Amino acid sequence: MTYCVAAKLSAGLVFLSDSRTNAGVDDISITKKMSIYKKKNDRMIFMLCAGNLAITQSVKSLLIDSKGKRFWEATSLYNVAEVVGNCIREVRKRDGKHLSQEGLDFNCSFIVGGHILGEEPRLFKIYSAGNFIESDEDSLYFQIGESKYGKPILDRVLTNDMSLEAAAKCMLLSMDSTIRSNISVGLPLDMCLYEKKSPNNFKHKHLTKKDKCYEKLKSIWSTHLKEGFNKLENIEWDDGPSVDVKYP
């Protein structure tokens, strides 16, 4: 399992991924889930992936060989999402039946975002069927992988006019909630900030257990959560039950 999240805000894009592919008390595997494709002064594309590692690796390989040549020639991020979807279908056509025979699902999902010269930054979520959706002001972020634990803070805090730095903190806390609740998600993490005003550049941070900034962020957040909880008033209970009570 893994957890990846990306957001498109008015200021640009933020991407975050973990690197856990398998987990157990004695079985931990680590693989990067973030890929970056850059063509100077023309395009900057970020990709996050989740699901069966063999499938996602095959899809990414197809993107840069002859079958995926449209990836570099695409004139819009929509076209890029189409190319990724077609590569997913190509891998399904090749491997789907064999996976089914082994009792395995064809499981993969991608988040693709970035900028191509001539259009605004865009963000897409691509499903295992090869179909996809695009973010808008009503759906600022996309998640793939183990998404449920990190969703509440994104819904409560993330806004379109938020700075990318603030969004990055929000997404790191989303990741921390997920790591705390599911052993199959874990460090190290990769995070990228892509500013709309600087289309040829991006900020990157690789976070490990030794990262003091990340540890401080988690500690402060945990402290404030406990302080906020302790300030909550006690519940005012009803005088009598509002449900039927059965007696012998």
C-alpha positions in Angstrom: 0.0 0.0 0.0 1.0 3.6 -0.4 -0.4 7.1 0.0 0.0 9.9 -2.5 -1.8 13.3 -2.6 -1.6 16.3 -4.9 -3.4 19.7 -4.9 -4.0 22.4 -7.5 -4.4 25.8 -6.0 -4.5 29.3 -7.5 -0.8 29.7 -6.8 0.3 26.4 -8.3 0.6 22.7 -7.5 1.8 20.6 -4.6 2.7 16.9 -4.8 3.4 14.5 -1.9 4.2 10.7 -1.9 5.4 8.1 0.5 7.7 5.2 -0.6 6.2 2.1 1.0 5.3 -0.8 -1.3 4.9 -3.6 1.1 4.7 -3.9 4.8 4.6 -6.4 7.6 6.4 -6.9 10.9 9.4 -8.4 9.0 8.8 -7.2 5.4 9.3 -3.6 4.3 10.0 -2.5 0.7 10.7 1.0 -0.4 10.2 2.4 -3.9 9.8 6.1 -5.0 6.3 6.9 -6.2 7.0 10.3 -7.7 8.4 10.8 -11.2 9.2 14.2 -12.9 9.3 14.8 -16.6 10.8 18.0 -17.8 11.4 19.5 -21.2 13.0 22.9 -20.9 10.8 25.9 -21.6 8.0 23.6 -22.8 6.6 21.3 -20.1 7.0 20.1 -16.5 5.0 17.0 -15.6 4.7 15.4 -12.2 3.4 11.8 -11.8 2.4 9.9 -8.6 1.5 6.3 -8.7 -0.1 3.6 -6.4 -1.1 0.0 -6.8 0.6 -3.1 -8.1 4.3 -2.1 -8.6 4.8 -4.3 -11.6 1.9 -2.6 -13.3 2.9 1.0 -12.5 6.5 0.4 -13.6 5.3 -1.1 -16.9 3.0 2.0 -17.5 5.9 4.4 -16.8 8.2 2.4 -19.1 5.6 2.6 -22.0 5.4 6.4 -21.5 8.9 6.9 -22.7 9.3 4.3 -25.3 7.9 4.3 -28.9 4.4 3.5 -27.7 4.4 6.5 -25.4 6.0 9.0 -27.8 2.9 11.2 -27.6 3.8 11.8 -24.0 6.5 14.3 -25.0 4.5 15.6 -28.0 1.2 16.2 -26.2 -0.1 19.7 -26.6 -2.0 19.8 -23.3 -2.1 18.0 -19.9 -5.4 16.5 -21.0 -3.5 14.8 -23.9 -0.9 13.6 -21.4 -3.6 12.1 -19.2 -5.0 10.3 -22.4 -1.5 8.9 -23.1 -1.2 7.6 -19.6 -4.6 6.1 -19.8 -3.8 4.4 -23.1 -0.6 2.9 -21.6 -2.6 1.5 -18.7 -4.9 -0.2 -21.1 -1.9 -1.6 -23.1 -0.5 -3.1 -19.9 -4.0 -4.5 -18.9 -4.3 -6.0 -22.4 -1.0 -7.7 -21.9 -1.1 -8.7 -18.2 -4.7 -8.6 -17.1 -5.7 -12.1 -18.0 -2.5 -13.6 -16.3 -3.1 -11.6 -13.1 -6.7 -12.8 -13.0 -5.5 -16.4 -13.4 -3.4 -15.9 -10.2 -6.4 -14.4 -8.4 -4.9 -10.9 -8.5 -6.7 -7.6 -9.5 -5.4 -5.2 -12.1 -4.8 -2.5 -9.5 -3.2 0.9 -10.3 -3.9 4.6 -10.2 -2.0 7.7 -11.1 -2.0 11.4 -10.4 -0.6 13.5 -13.2 -0.2 17.3 -13.1 2.0 20.1 -14.2 2.3 22.6 -17.0 2.6 22.6 -20.8 3.5 25.8 -22.6 0.4 27.7 -23.6 -2.0 26.6 -20.9 -2.5 26.9 -17.1 -1.2 24.2 -14.7 -3.6 21.3 -14.5 -4.1 18.2 -12.4 -5.6 14.8 -13.2 -6.4 11.5 -11.5 -6.2 8.4 -13.7 -7.9 5.2 -12.8 -7.0 1.6 -13.5 -9.5 1.5 -16.5 -7.5 4.3 -18.1 -10.3 6.9 -17.6 -9.6 10.1 -15.7 -11.0 13.2 -14.0 -9.6 16.8 -13.7 -9.4 18.9 -10.5 -11.4 22.2 -10.2 -12.3 24.7 -7.5 -14.7 22.2 -6.0 -12.2 19.4 -5.9 -8.8 20.9 -5.1 -6.9 17.7 -4.4 -6.7 14.1 -5.4 -5.6 11.1 -3.3 -4.5 7.6 -4.4 -3.7 4.6 -2.2 -4.6 4.6 1.5 -6.6 7.8 1.4 -9.2 7.7 4.2 -7.0 8.6 7.2 -5.5 11.7 5.6 -8.7 13.1 4.1 -10.3 15.0 7.1 -7.6 17.7 7.5 -7.6 18.3 3.7 -11.3 18.9 3.7 -11.1 21.2 6.8 -8.1 23.2 5.9 -7.2 23.3 2.2 -8.5 26.3 0.3 -7.9 27.5 -3.3 -6.3 30.8 -2.1 -3.9 29.2 0.3 -0.2 29.6 -0.2 1.7 26.6 -1.5 3.8 26.6 1.7 0.7 26.4 3.8 -0.8 23.7 1.6 2.5 21.7 1.9 2.1 21.7 5.7 -1.5 20.6 5.5 -0.6 17.7 3.2 2.3 16.7 5.4 -0.1 16.5 8.3 -2.4 14.4 6.1 0.5 12.1 5.5 1.3 11.9 9.2 -2.2 10.9 10.1 -2.0 8.1 7.5 1.4 6.9 8.7 0.1 6.8 12.3 -2.9 4.7 11.3 -1.5 2.3 8.7 1.8 0.5 8.8 1.7 0.1 5.1 2.4 3.8 4.6 5.7 5.2 5.6 8.9 7.3 5.2 10.8 8.5 3.3 8.6 11.0 1.6 9.0 13.1 -1.5 7.3 16.5 -1.9 7.3 19.0 -4.7 6.0 22.6 -5.0 5.4 24.0 -8.4 4.7 27.7 -8.6 2.5 29.0 -11.3 4.7 32.2 -11.5 7.9 30.1 -12.1 6.9 27.5 -14.6 10.4 26.2 -15.3 11.3 25.6 -11.7 10.1 23.7 -8.7 11.0 23.0 -5.1 11.7 19.5 -3.9 12.2 18.0 -0.4 13.1 14.5 0.5 11.9 13.7 4.1 13.4 10.9 6.3 13.1 10.0 9.9 16.0 12.4 10.6 14.2 15.4 9.1 14.0 17.9 12.0 11.4 20.1 10.2 9.0 17.2 9.7 9.5 16.0 13.3 8.8 19.5 14.7 5.7 19.9 12.5 4.3 16.6 13.9 5.1 17.5 17.4 3.6 21.0 17.4 0.4 19.7 15.6 0.0 16.8 18.2 0.4 19.3 21.1 -2.2 21.7 19.7 -4.6 18.9 19.0 -4.4 17.8 22.6 -4.7 21.3 23.9 -7.7 21.9 21.7 -9.3 18.7 22.9 -8.8 19.6 26.5 -10.6 22.9 25.9 -13.8 21.2 24.7 -16.8 21.4 27.1 -18.3 18.3 28.5 -21.4 16.9 26.8 -24.8 18.0 28.1 -26.7 14.7 28.5 -30.5 14.4 28.0 -32.7 13.9 31.1 -34.0 10.6 29.7 -33.4 8.2 26.8 -34.7 9.1 23.4 -34.7 5.5 22.3 -36.8 2.6 23.5 -35.4 0.8 26.5 -36.3 -2.9 27.0 -36.7 -4.3 30.5 -37.1 -7.9 31.6 
